[in-house]
């Protein structure tokens, strides 16, 4: 019982404090989002894309979409329905190349039937915010992206380096999530975080409760005197 407690207790406490750290991180992220989303959008040419922390930075772009070559980010859930996020190249009048996330679109009747994405013709001005992912996506080990010359391409994760090669362009290092009010937006009601801070706190309480239960078990079974049997006597 002592060995079991010595091994399991540090693990339970570590998991509990890790969830509290995640809660703090999400709260800070929400505060950053609320402070930046109220600011006026900045032209992409005025930003330092290498040095600055650009999470949720509002931006404005004028240019044209490449309607022929775009990407469909797979396994995106919206209101309980499976679909894709539409990632489309956009070239600004200053010559910058960005990947604009136009939002969510429903999956076709089958996996082989890709959804029809409405093209956006002509020059236009759009607003959005810079998206800097916190961590890498969860992927099944056997998921393989199809390497074909056809467009659109279905992708499992954001990989700007690979898209530079596929599009033969020098892209801005982060995608831009379009504002719902902008022309060309699909379903673009972006969540600030993928899990609310309160859930992390709830998970922390569960881990600490398990640690407390383990200590009670150790106190009871580890100190309980076992009466002698007739054979012992």
Buried (B, 14 or more C-beta within 10 A) or exposed (E): EEEEBEEBBEEBBEBBEBBBEBBEBBBEBBEBBEEBEEEEBBEBEEBEEEEEEBBBBBBBBBBBBBBEBBBBBBBBEBEEEEBBBBBBBBBBEEEBBBBBBBBBBBBEEEEEEBBEBEEBEEEBEBBBBBBEEEEEEEEEEEEEBEEEEEBBBBBBBBEEEBBBEBBEBEBBBBBBBBBEEBEBBBBBEBEBBEEBBEBBBEBBEBBBEBBEEBBEEBEEEEEEEEEEEEEEE
